[in-house]
Amino acid sequence: MSYYFSKVLLLTFDQVLTRTVAGSKEGFGVLTEINIQETITPFPPKN
């Protein structure tokens, strides 16, 4: 069995991100931000 919570938001990703960061400052805060595009690089091409 799997349990999960989901929520459909009628906002853009940037709007959700802004609201999430602003809301998290009231208690928890954001420890770090990770840019996946910069962090994960593709494997070098095979010769």
Rosetta blueprint (number, residue, H / E / L):
1 M L
2 S L
3 Y L
4 Y L
5 F L
6 S L
7 K L
8 V L
9 L L
10 L L
11 L L
12 T L
13 F H
14 D H
15 Q H
16 V H
17 L H
18 T H
19 R H
20 T H
21 V H
22 A H
23 G H
24 S H
25 K L
26 E L
27 G L
28 F L
29 G L
30 V L
31 L L
32 T L
33 E L
34 I L
35 N L
36 I H
37 Q H
38 E H
39 T H
40 I L
41 T L
42 P L
43 F L
44 P L
45 P L
46 K L
47 N L
